[in-house]
Every structure is written in C-alpha cells, then in structure tokens.
C-alpha cells in the first residue's frame, strides 16, 4: 500500500504563516500558493527552492483573488476572467519552479475555489480549461466524484483525489464546515490513527460516529492548522508502522 502526503505551503501573508521547511521534511507533495490568496514572488521562490532541495513535488495552489479573506470567501468572477487568473497563477509558479529546479506536476485549487468547482460548471470549466491550455500533463488534485474531476477526465487530464487528515467528515462524505464545532482536528495521535484507518480500510469515522467511505490517493495536512508539523510527522510515522509506503502520486 502507498499514499501521498500533501500540505498547503508558501502561504505567508499577514496573520497566516506555516513552518514550510519543517513540513517539507515530512510531506511528499507541496501545494504552493500562487499569490492570489497568500504568498508572493519571494515566497514562491523560497518555497519551491526548499521543495527542490528535498525532492518534494510541487503543485499550484490556485485561488480566487482574495488576499483579505485568505481565499476562503466566494468571489463573483466570470469564467473567462477566472480562466485567465488561473493561467496567470500557473505561469507565476511555473516560473519559480523553473528558476529553482523544482518540479511542477499538478494543480490543487484553494479554499472557496476548491469547493466551487465541485458543483459550478462555469467555475470548474474555467479551471480545467486553464490547466489543459497551460500544460495538459498537470494533474488535478481534489475531492472525488465532483464536476471538476468529471470535466478534467473528459479533457484528458489526470485526476487525483485526496482526504483530509485535520478535518472532520459528515456522514455523507463531505467535510464538516470550518465554523462548526469539531470541524478542525489538531491532536496528532488522533489524526494519525484516523489516517491509518482510512488508508487501510477505505473509510473513516464521521462526526456522528457512523462510518463513511473516503477514497484517497493523497492525504492533506493543512500547513496553517494547529500542530500542523506534529500532525504530519505522526501521520507519516503511523503509516510507516502500519506498513504503508509514503510517496508522491506524481
């Protein structure tokens, strides 16, 4: 058995920060902010350089243009404009990767955009169209069985699905909204045990105590979550102890 471990990095901006160097010692794929919700040109260069040094594969963490809301607010943007913004962000991160020797291999939308493309055809089509036009070898990382993965597959793009180590699940397989009690998990031992359970059984305990099936090629630990590094370390160690290999899907 084998699983990828990813984290959202390069998000230094205002009150938001993460220990990117420490996380890059643990994860196998890094979703790096492209400047629209967090990060900037210098942060992209520094983070891609750290990833290259460690052999960590890089993904473009695309977002709505929403630095004030950290990309977690819905933004009314026409598909044509969103497609252009996505191409712009891909170009920025690809340039940083080229300059530092990092490998750009996939795209993972961030926050509100990540959720919008699961059901909104215009938004999903804009993101998929941007990837296909920019570099069709890039994979799309996201939730399973969504409109985005359907459109990506139809466009000939590779799709990769992920589960979340530090988020609680509802009985229907969706994530518990961040504003609700128990939505965000931060106990390394609890998170690690849940991820071993998920990888070895294909299911996890939902917030109501029921079991829910969760498909995953990759596990995400948010870089800005409480105890992020400790959680990532615990997840990786526990997976290894259970005989599960950890390596990038790319």
Long-range contacts (C-beta under 8 A, 24 or more apart in sequence): 1-199, 1-200, 1-243, 1-244, 1-245, 2-244, 2-245, 2-246, 2-247, 3-199, 3-216, 3-217, 3-218, 3-219, 3-239, 3-244, 3-245, 3-246, 4-28, 4-29, 4-160, 4-217, 4-218, 4-219, 4-246, 4-247, 4-248, 4-249, 5-29, 5-218, 5-219, 5-221, 5-232, 5-235, 5-236, 5-246, 6-30, 6-31, 6-59, 6-108, 6-141, 6-162, 6-218, 6-219, 6-220, 6-221, 7-31, 7-220, 7-221, 7-222, 7-223, 7-228, 7-232, 8-33, 8-61, 8-108, 8-110, 8-220, 8-222, 8-223, 8-224, 9-33, 9-47, 9-223, 10-38, 10-39, 10-43, 10-44, 10-46, 10-47, 10-48, 10-61, 11-37, 11-38, 11-39, 11-61, 11-70, 11-223, 11-224, 12-38, 12-39, 12-43, 13-37, 13-38, 13-39, 13-40, 13-67, 13-70, 16-70, 16-224, 17-224, 18-223, 18-224, 18-228, 19-223, 19-228, 19-229, 20-46, 20-47, 20-50, 20-223, 21-50, 22-229, 23-221, 23-223, 23-228, 23-229, 23-232, 24-50, 24-51, 24-54, 24-56, 25-54, 26-229, 26-232, 26-233, 26-236, 27-56, 27-221, 27-232, 28-56, 28-57, 28-246, 28-247, 28-248, 29-56, 29-57, 29-58, 29-59, 29-105, 29-106, 29-141, 29-218, 29-248, 29-249, 29-250, 30-56, 30-57, 30-58, 30-59, 31-59, 31-60, 31-61, 31-108, 31-110, 31-141, 31-220, 32-58, 32-59, 32-60, 32-61, 32-93, 32-96, 33-61, 33-63, 33-110, 34-60, 34-61, 34-62, 34-63, 34-89, 34-90, 34-92, 34-93, 35-89, 35-92, 36-62, 36-63, 36-64, 36-65, 36-66, 36-67, 36-71, 36-85, 36-89, 37-61, 37-63, 37-64, 37-66, 37-67, 37-69, 37-70, 37-71, 37-72, 37-110, 37-111, 38-63, 38-67, 38-70, 38-71, 41-92, 41-96, 44-92, 44-93, 44-96, 45-96, 45-99, 45-100, 48-93, 48-96, 48-97, 48-99, 48-100, 48-102, 49-100, 49-101, 49-102, 51-100, 51-102, 52-97, 52-100, 52-101, 52-102, 52-103, 56-248, 57-103, 57-105, 57-106, 57-248, 57-250, 58-93, 58-97, 58-102, 58-103, 58-104, 58-105, 59-104, 59-105, 59-106, 59-107, 59-108, 59-141, 60-89, 60-90, 60-93, 60-94, 60-104, 60-106, 60-107, 60-108, 60-138, 61-108, 61-109, 61-110, 62-86, 62-89, 62-90, 62-107, 62-108, 62-109, 62-110, 62-113, 62-127, 63-89, 63-109, 63-110, 63-111, 63-112, 63-113, 64-111, 64-112, 64-113, 66-111, 66-112, 70-111, 71-110, 71-111, 71-112, 71-113, 72-111, 72-112, 72-178, 73-111, 73-112, 74-112, 74-116, 75-112, 78-122, 79-122, 79-123, 79-125, 79-126, 80-126, 82-122, 82-123, 82-126, 82-127, 82-130, 83-126, 83-127, 83-129, 83-130, 83-133, 84-130, 86-126, 86-127, 86-130, 86-131, 86-134, 87-130, 87-133, 87-134, 90-130, 90-131, 90-134, 90-135, 90-138, 91-134, 94-134, 94-135, 103-250, 104-135, 104-138, 105-138, 105-139, 105-248, 105-250, 106-138, 106-139, 106-140, 106-141, 106-160, 106-249, 106-250, 107-131, 107-138, 107-139, 107-140, 107-141, 108-140, 108-141, 108-142, 108-162, 109-142, 109-148, 114-142, 114-143, 117-142, 117-146, 117-147, 117-148, 118-142, 118-143, 118-146, 118-147, 118-148, 119-146, 119-147, 120-147, 121-147, 121-151, 124-148, 124-151, 125-151, 128-152, 128-155, 128-157, 129-155, 131-155, 131-157, 132-156, 132-157, 139-249, 139-250, 141-218, 144-215, 145-215, 160-217, 160-218, 160-249, 161-215, 161-216, 161-217, 161-218, 162-216, 162-217, 162-218, 162-219, 162-220, 163-195, 163-198, 163-204, 163-214, 163-215, 163-216, 163-218, 163-219, 163-220, 164-219, 164-220, 164-222, 165-191, 165-194, 165-195, 165-219, 165-220, 165-221, 165-231, 165-232, 165-235, 166-191, 166-220, 166-221, 166-222, 166-225, 166-228, 166-231, 168-206, 168-207, 169-204, 169-206, 169-207, 169-212, 169-214, 170-206, 170-207, 170-208, 170-212, 171-206, 171-207, 171-208, 171-210, 171-212, 172-212, 173-212, 173-213, 173-214, 176-207, 182-207, 184-225, 184-226, 186-225, 186-226, 186-227, 186-231, 187-227, 188-227, 188-230, 188-231, 188-233, 188-234, 188-235, 189-234, 191-221, 191-231, 191-234, 191-235, 192-231, 192-234, 192-235, 192-237, 192-238, 192-239, 193-238, 195-219, 195-235, 195-238, 195-239, 196-238, 196-239, 196-242, 196-244, 199-239, 199-242, 199-244, 200-242, 200-244, 217-249, 218-249
